[in-house]
Amino acid sequence: MILLAPPQLIRVLGQVASTAWEEQRPVFEAIVQSMTFSTPPPTPTPPLPPTSTPVNQAIQPLVVTEGPPGFLLRLGSHEGSRNGRFVSARGLAAALDGTVYLAESGRGIWVFASDGTLRSTFGENEVLLDAHDVDLGPDGDIFVADYGRNAMVRFAPDGAVVRQWGERGDGEGQFGVQSPQHIAVGSDGSVYALDSHTDPATRSTVNSLLRFNGEDGSFVERIALPGMVPEDLALDPTGMIYLADSTGGAVVKLDPSGTILAQFGENLFPGGITPGALDVDRVGNIYVATWDHGILKLAPDGSLVASGGTIAESGTLPAPGELSHPNGIAVAPGGVVWVSDNDGEYSAITAMRLEGSDQAAPGAGDTSVVSTGGVTSTPSTTGTGTIRPSGALSHQWASKATASSHYGEDYGPEKVVGPPDVEGCQDSPKAWAPATPNTLETLEVTFDTPVFASQINIHQNHQPGFVTEVEMLDERGSYTMVYTGTARLQSVCPQVLQVRFEPLIFRVVGARLTIDQRSDANWSEIDAVELIGIP
């Protein structure tokens, strides 16, 4: 029997002796009448064969994380896959979220997360012939010095080309044969580029500073730099210009017109310093990558406040924390300094924290206990505090909270939100308390503004001393332990447990506290949690 049920054609087969057909025919007809049909699923498309990684696609460079104090990590080396090595790592820039941009001769711009994870590359060959330096504009656009084409290129944050300008020549807005190599972008969007060309009359080298309108690339002015051979430049937030003058053994500070205001570093060491790269942070501190004394941090007045890294012996490959010939530097949030370094086939970038009188924070787990004496929204400075300009730090209270349990509706975790509001040492429904007094509990808090945190303050108003673990939650959703302690009732009450730690590479958005009451607690209560760090 053939049945048509568009779009299918169905054959139904039955078997019966010919002499019995008439007797069995009603049965067959009933079976056919009971049949229903459904549309079969479409035939799946065969999967495409796996595609191989493009031959020239960049891959994650080699990461080294073990090194001396202050060393955080190093990317690149003379080892590993060719697609994960730098031909020549040069200029660096860091965004406020910790993203790092590297100008590199082989691929243009490499983009890394603050922990060194490769995010992308852009500008290779078709746009940038030989990227030498990179800086960020006030709107997040990326400016690159392409001395291979004697040009400047402006990219959008996604790597799309916005504008390109510049050419070789001796006229206004034109560059010498090996320029531009170093650039800096001001807070007003102006783009400054060092230029070196040969005077046709005297055949001598003439160095100058070209300023462009970063919006449209139009030429603004050329600032003469007589007697100087600058290796790099940087701008501070007020528009002052800093030059790394290797022949003069100093950092030279100029006003926007090019007038020399000061020189720094020439008296720090016998013979001065040999600066190879510069950067200036948001409060005017000067970071200098030198070829003879490692990385130096100078206060705005030129005094030495911190240093890091050492120079490797000539002819040897730099060990972690060592540098051979640094030629790029960028100050990132969280007290992190990135430095690029090259020596023959070796090319790498290193992240470090400088050590000195302004050291960002004590070691992980450093704590102090403070008696507040009552309600306070001002963090105590008792004990070893974070030594930084106050304007650089953000203080914020928890904006949301959850807990493993709570003692009735009056003692919910939402009572931790905001500044402390419990007077003195007492049991209070203005604080969070667990459901029972002899359990292992967790309290999780989040904050509105992600920061490179260096301290957390836990305000305890009743039965303090039972916080045994503190973990910081970063933007990736990962936790990092910054404090462990022993559960023990403290005599100081009310109490602020101040936990200080080295700023993490990723920004912090929350914290998880473990409260262990299984010994002799009697409802340990928490009133507020404060986070301190750099946005």
N, C-alpha and C positions, 0 to 999 in steps of 0.2 A: 504494500500500500504506500502511495506517495502522497505526502501532505505538503502544501505550500503555505508557508508562514513568513511572508517577506520580512526581512531580506534573506530568510533561510529556506532551504529545501530539505525536507526531512523524510527519510524512508523508515517506515515502521514494519518490522518483520514479525510474523507470527507463524506458528506451525500447528497443523491439525490434519487428521486424515480426511480425505476428500468425501468419504461417506458421512462424516460428522460435521461438515462445514455448515450446513443449514442450521443444525442444532446449536453450534457454537457461535454463529454469526452475531447474535445479539450481545454476546459477551465481548466480542471484538469491537463492535460499534460503541459499546459503553466505555470501553477503555479509551478509544480514540476521542470520544466526546469529553472525557475527563482530563485530557491533556491540556496543559497550559504552556506557553512559551515566553521566555524572557530574552532580552537582547544580551548577547554574550559580551563580555568585556573586550575592549579593543586589544589587538595583539600588541604586546609591549614592544617598544622600539629597542632594538639591540643596543646595549651600551657602547658608547664610543671607546675605542682603545685608549688606554691611558696616554696622556701627552707627557712628553719628557720636558724637563725644565729647559727653557731657552738657553742656548749655548752661552750667551753673554749676560745672563741675568744675575744681578748681584745677590749674594747670599750673606747670611750672618757671619761677620768676622769672628775670629777667634777671641774668646773672652777669658781673661785672667782675673781672678778675684782675690787671690792670696798675695799678700805683700806686707810691707812694714807699716807701722802706725801712720795713719793719715791716708794711706793708699786705699782706694775704693775698688777700682777696676781698670782694666786696660783692654782696649779693642784693637785688633790687628796685630801684625807682627811680620816676620819673614816666612812664617809657616802657614799651613792650611791651604785650602782650595784657592786657586787663582782668583775666582770670582768673589772670594771673601777677603781679599787683600787690597790694601790701598797702594796705588802707584806712588802717590805723594800726598800725604795728609797736610793740609795747610790751614787756612783761616777757619775760625769757629764762631758760632753764635748760639746763645741759649735763650729759649722763650721762658715766660713766667711760669708755665706749667712744667718746666724741666726738660722739654724737648730740646735736643741738641742737633744743630745743623753743621755739617762739615763740608767745606769746599775742598775738592780733591781732583787732581789732574786727570784721573782716569775716567770717572763717571759723573763729574759735575758736582751735584749736591747729594750727600747721604743724610738721611734723617733718622735719628735714633730716639727711642724713649729714654727717660732719665736713668733707667737701669741698663742701658746699652743695647736693648733689643732693636734690631733693624726694623724700621717702619717702611721706608721707601727710598728710592733714589730718583732724581729727575735732572733733566738738562744735558744729558750725555750727548756729545758729538753734534746732534742736529741743532743744538742751541749754543752750548758752551764748548769752545774748543780747548780751553785750559783754565778752569776755574781756580782762582787763587785766593779769594777772600769772600766772606759772606757776612751780612749783618741784617738785622730786622728793623723794619720801619715801625712807626708808632701804631699803625693799623694792622700789624701782623704780616705785611707783605715782606718778601725776601729779596734782598738786593745782593747781586753777585758781581765781583770784578772778574772779567774774562780777559786776561791779558793776552791770551792767544789770538783774540780778535780785536784787541785794543778797544774794548767796549764794556759797557755796563748793561746788565740785564735785571729787570724787575719781574719777579714772579708773584703770583697769588699764593696764598697758603697751601692750595692744593697742587702747586707745581706748574700751573698754567702760566704761560708767558703773558705779561701785561704790557711791557714796553722794553725796547732795546735802543741804546744810543751809544755814540762814540765812534771814533776812527783815528787812524794814525795821522800825525801831522804836528805842525808847530803853531797852529792857529788857536783861536779861542775854542775851548771845549775839546781840543784834540789832544791825543796822548802820544808819548814817546814810544819807541819801538818795543820796549819791555814794560809798558804800563797799560792799564792800572793793575797794581798788584795788591794794594791795601786800601780798604775803604772803611768809612764809619758813617752811620746815619744819626742825625740829631733828633731831638724830641719834637722839632718843628717839621720834620720830614726832609730837611736838607741832606743831600748826600755829598760827602767829602771823599776825594780820591787822591792818593799820592801819585805824583807824576814825575818822571825823570826823562829828560831828553837832552840831546846835544845841541849846544848853541852853535848855529852855522857860522857865526863870525869868529868865535874863539875856539871852537871845537872842544869846549869844556862841558862837563855835565852840569845841568841846571836842574835843581829840585824845586818843586812847588806843590801847592795844594789846590786842587780844583774843586769848586763847589757848584752843585747842580740842584735844580728844583726836582725833588724826588717824584713829584706828581706827574710832570710831563717830560722830564729829562732835559729841560732847557738849561743852558749854561748861565751861571750867575757871576762868578768871579774866579780869578786866579790869584792865589796868595803866595808871594815869594818866600822861600825858605833859604836865605843866603847862609852859606857856611855849614849847613846841616845835611846829614845823610840819613834820613829817617828810615827805619826798618818797618815801622807800623805806626798807627795812630788810633786814638780813641777820643770820645767826647764825654764830658760829664753832663749831668742833667741841666746845668745852667748854660751849656753851650761852649764852655771852655775846651780848648784843644790840647791834647797830650800827644807828644811824639817820642818814639823810642829812638834816641840818637845814639847809635852804637859807636860812632867815632868820638863823640863827646863823652861817652861813658856815663850817660845820665838820661833821665826822663825830663823833657822840656815841656813846660806849660805855657800855652799861648792864649791870648784873648781872641775873639772871633776875627779881629782884623789882622792877626799874625804877630802882634807885639808880644815879645817874650816877657812873661810875668815871673817865672821861677824855674829852677832846675832842681831835680830831686835825684838822690841816689849816688851822686858822685863822691860823697863822703862816708857812705856806709861801709865800704871795704877799701883797702889799699888799692889804688888804681881804678876805683869806681866800679861800675857794673857794665856789662855788655848786654843791653836789652834787645831782645829779638821780637817780642810781641807785647801788646798792652790791652787792658780792658779796665773799665771804670764801673763801679757798682752804683746803685741808686742813691747812696748817701755820699758819694764822692771818694771812696777808697780806691786806690790805684793798684792794679794787679799786674806784675811784670814778670814775664817769662824771660829769664836771662840765659846766656850761653856759658856762664861761669859760676853762678851762685844759685841755681835752681829757680824756684818760683818765690817771688817776694810780694808781700802785701804791704803797701804804704798807706798811712793815714793821709787825709787831704793836705796836711802840712808837710808831707814827705818823710815822716818818721816811720821806721820799720816796726810793724806790729805783729807780723806773722810770716812764716816761710814754710816751704815744703819741697820735697823732691831733691835729688842730688844728681850731679852730672856724672855720667858713666865715664870710665877710663877710655881714652882714645883707642880705637881699634877693637873694642869689645861691644857686644850687643847689650843694650840696657836691660837690667833686671827690673822686675816690678818696682815702681817707685823711683827708678832712675830715668834720666833723660839724656839724649845725645845732642840734639840741635833743635830745641823747641822753636817753632815759628808761628804758633797760633795759640790764643788763650781766650777763654770765655768764662765769665762768672755766672753760675747757675744758682737757682734758689736752694735753700737748705745748706748754705755754706759750702757748696761743691764748686770746685774749679776744674775745668777741662783744659787740657793742654795737648796740642799736636806736636809730633816729633818725627824726625826723619834722619836716616843715616844709611845711605846706599840702598840696599834692598829692604832694610828695616823701615817700616812706617806704621805709626800707631797713634792713638789718642788715649790719654789717661785721665781718669777722674780722681781727684784727691781732695782732702780737707787740710788746710794749712794749720800749723801748730804755732802757738805763740801766745802773747798776752791777751789776745782777743778771741781765744779758742771758743768755738761756738757753744759747746756744751760739755759737761762732764761725761764720763763713760756710762754705758748702758746700766740702768739699775741704780744709779746714784740717787739717794733719797734724803729727805729731811722731814721731820715732824714738827709742825707749827701749831701752837695754841692760838686760836683766833680770838678767844675771849668774848665771842659774840658774833653777830652777823657782820660780815664784811664782803664787799664785792671787789676789794683791791687785793691782788695777789701779794702775799708776803715775800719779802726779800731776805728772810732769815736763811742762813746757810749759803752754800755755794750756788750763786744764781747764774743765769745766762747773761754773759757780758756782750751786749749789743746795743746800738743806738735804739732808744725806745720806739722811735717811729718805724723801725723795721719789723717790729713784732706785732702779731695779732693776738689779742686775748678774747676768747669767746666761751660762752657757757653752752652746755648741751641743749639742743633744740628738740630732740626726741629721745625717748627711753623705753626700753622693754626689759622685762625681768622674768626669771624662771618661776617666780611666785611672788605673792605679796599678801600682807596681812589686812584683808578686808579692803573695801573701796577707798577708805581714808588714807591708806598707806601705799597707794599704787605707784608704779615707776614714773608716772608723769610728774610726781612731786620732785624728781631730780632735775627737771627742766628749769633753766634759768639760774640766776644767782642764788646764793644761800639765803634762807629766810627764817631759820630757826635760831632763836635767842638762847645762847649759852649751851650747856650740856644737859640735854633732856630728851625723853621720849616725846616725839611730836608727830602728829598727822600731817605736818608740812614736809615730812621726809619720807623716803621709801624704806619699808621694812619687809623682810621675807615673811612667808606664811607661818613658819615655825622657827624656834630659836636654836635648833641643833642640826642644821642641814648644810649641804653644799649648794650654794646658789650662784647664779650669774646675773649680772646687770649689764646691759648693752646700751650705749648712748651714741648718738650721732650729732654732728655739728653742721651748721649751714655753709661755712666757708672752708674748702679744702686748704690745708696749709702743710708746709714742711715742718712738722711738729718737733719740738725739742723738750717739752715739759707737759705733764698733766697733773692737775691738782684735784685731789679727792677730798671733799668736805664731809667729815663724819661727826654727827651730833649726838650719837648714843652708842655705847659699847664699841669704841673704835679699836682697830688693830687686827681685824679679821680679813682684810683684803690681802689675798695671798698671790694673786697673779693679775697683771695688767697687760693686755694685748692691744696693739694699735691696728685699726682697720684702714687699709689704704684704698685708693680709687679703683684698684683692680679687683677688690673684694678679698684680698689676702690679709691674714693676720700676722703680726710680728710681736713676739714677746719682748717687753721692755722692763719687766719687773717681776720678781718672785720673792716671796717672803714667808715668814712663819706666822701662823695664826696665834696671836697672843694678846690678851686684853692690855691696853695701854692706859697709863695713869693720866696722860694728858687728854683732856676733853673739854670743849670740842677740839677737834684735831683736823689739820689739813695734811694729808699724805702727799708730799711733793715728789714726783718721780721725774727725774731728768735723764735724758738719753741723747745719743748722737742723732741728729735729724736723719730721718730715713730718706732713701732715694726717691720714693714715691710720696705724694701728698697724702696726708691723713684725713679721713672723713668721719672716723668714729673710734670707739674703744669698747673692749669687753673686759669687765672686772669679774674676778672670781672671789667670792666671799665664803670662807670656810668656817662655819660656826660649830663644827662637830666636837670641839673641845669644851670650852667653858663659856661660850657666848650666851648672851641673853637678848636676842634681837638687836643685832648690829644694824644701825640705820645710817643712810647716806642722804645728805641734804642737797649736794650739788657737785658737778664735775666741770672743771675748767680746762681748756686746751690752749696751749701757747705755741706759736710758731710763726713762720714767715709765709704769707700768702703766695 
